[in-house]
Each structure stands twice: as structure tokens, then as C-alpha cells.
């Protein structure tokens, strides 16, 4: 599935108001560069309560991983 930045921004908004989410599963997706930056923002916002981020089977590549 291709995830657009607009969809990732909605996810970011969710993490800003909901601190009970402990796991984020984004496996089997393709992200725009902006989407990867938003994942980075989610990690910054939710690092105290987010225990697990699953990014398996994504075509992120080295350039996008450097953003994370």
C-alpha cells in the first residue's frame, strides 16, 4: 500500500492526542519522503509511550532510513 503524507499527518495528529498507543505497525507499505519524516515526528512525540514500531517489508531504503 502506498501511504501519502496526508494520511501520515492524520496518524501524527492521533499520536498527539492519544498517549495510550504502544505499538505502530506500518509493515507492507511504501512511503513518500514526507511520510518518513512524519514517522520521525511520531517517534519524537511518542517516544515515552510507544514501545514498538514495525516497519517490516517496506521499501524504505538507505536514504529514507537516514531520515529516521
C-alpha positions in Angstrom: 0.0 0.0 0.0 1.2 3.5 -0.8 0.8 5.8 2.1 0.5 9.5 1.3 1.7 12.4 3.5 -1.9 13.4 4.2 -2.6 10.0 5.7 0.5 10.1 7.8 -0.4 13.6 9.1 -3.7 12.1 10.4 -1.7 9.5 12.1 0.6 12.1 13.6 -2.4 14.0 14.9 -3.7 10.8 16.5 -0.4 10.4 18.4 -0.5 14.0 19.6 -3.8 13.4 21.5 -3.7 9.7 22.3 -0.9 8.6 24.7 -2.2 5.1 25.2 -1.0 3.7 21.8 2.0 1.4 22.4 2.5 -0.2 19.0 2.7 1.2 15.5 2.6 -1.4 12.7 3.3 0.1 9.3 4.5 -3.1 7.6 4.0 -3.8 3.9 3.8 -0.1 2.8 5.6 2.4 0.6 6.1 5.9 1.9 6.8 9.2 0.4 9.8 11.1 1.8 7.4 13.3 3.7 5.8 10.3 5.2 9.1 9.1 6.5 9.7 12.5 8.1 6.3 12.3 9.7 7.2 8.8 11.2 10.2 10.5 12.6 8.0 13.2 14.1 5.7 10.5 15.6 8.8 8.9 17.2 9.8 12.2 18.7 6.3 12.9 20.1 5.5 9.4 21.3 8.9 8.1 22.5 7.8 7.8 26.1 4.8 5.5 25.5 5.5 3.9 22.1 7.1 0.6 22.7 7.3 -0.9 19.2 7.4 0.3 15.6 7.1 -2.3 13.0 8.4 -1.4 9.5 9.0 -4.8 8.0 8.5 -5.5 4.3 8.8 -1.8 3.3 10.9 -0.4 0.6 12.3 2.3 2.7 16.0 2.1 1.5 19.1 3.8 3.0 18.2 7.4 2.2 14.8 7.2 3.9 16.3 5.2 6.9 18.8 8.1 7.4 15.8 10.4 8.0 14.6 8.0 10.7 
